Amino acid sequence: MTTTLKSLRALADLTRLRIIGLLERDEISVNELQDVTRMGQSRISTHLGLLQESGLLQSRREGKRTFYKLNQDADGMTREMIQLAVRAAKELPECGADQVNLKRILTRRSEVAQVYFNQVAGRFDRSYGPGRSWQAFGHLLLRVLPPLVVADLGSGEGLLSELLARRSKKVIAVDNSEKMVAFGANKAKKNGLKNLEFRLGDLEAPPIEAESVDLVILSQSLHHAGDPARAIASAHKLLVAGGQVMILDLLKHSFEQARELHGDRWLGFAESDLHHWLEAAGFKKIEVSVVAREEQAPHFQTILAGAAR
């Protein structure tokens, strides 16, 4: 089969056209393409192999990662096919969402590089400093918050709820464990936090009046939900116009023991999953990023998502 026929055959598939469109300006790794298109590695790799075999793509390895880009050394006919494929890709219904996800991926790349160099500068974060602790920083940040009505969904014993209650107008802590709710309510009473209320309920149908909350927080609780997408949609219903949701959870991982050790239903989430669920629920101004990585195995990474109603 000639190169021209191979190229035509490769471009006859809409998924491969999507890939061509994503590679128009930037070199992208296989994992990043998975993240953007929400496809499995095997499927993505098969499409990439056919496109490269047809002379439409180039690849390079960097450690364990493989990056792909449009073939800049293609001959005249192949170059024309690539240009035609790029124009066709822009007409696909997935194009808009693909470009949004691609922008997020490229932004994350630069952020990762900046975080790395900031961390190694002087090794400041690894040295001891009197009075410098995350607890102290947390109290400092709480001081700048306006008095809000906050819902802490999946609150557990209410450690975060207590901190928030010291600055918020009202905090409603929801958990599906009777013992957790009883413990938290008793502790709040002992500490004189009259604006902190514990309620027994589920993340997916929290016992809170619709459009009554300024801020919804799901801190390391979403991976315990039966249906995370439904939990996020429920959070949207609770918020007043302009209200915000903040999600702190684990980045998708493969530590299966977490199911038994911590009762986790989900082994974390991909950034694209949270972005998709937030968008589907009707949220705007969505931001999702990885904010921390544990140094000890299994090296859990923390993901932070924020959005506004």
Secondary structure, DSSP 4 states (H G I P E B T S, - for coil): --HHHHHHHHTTSHHHHHHHHHTSSS-EEHHHHHHHHT--HHHHHHHHHHHHHTTSEEEEEETTEEEEEE-TT--HHHHHHHHHHHHHHTTSTTHHHHHHHHHHHHHHHHHHHHHHHHHHSTTGGGS--TT--HHHHHHHHHHTS---EEEEET-TT-HHHHHHHTTSSEEEEEES-HHHHHHHHHHHHHTT-TTEEEEE-BTTB-SS-TT-EEEEEEES-GGG-S-HHHHHHHHHHHEEEEEEEEEEEEBP---TTHHHHH--SS--B-HHHHHHHHHHHT-EEEEEEEEEE-SSTT--EEEEEEEE-
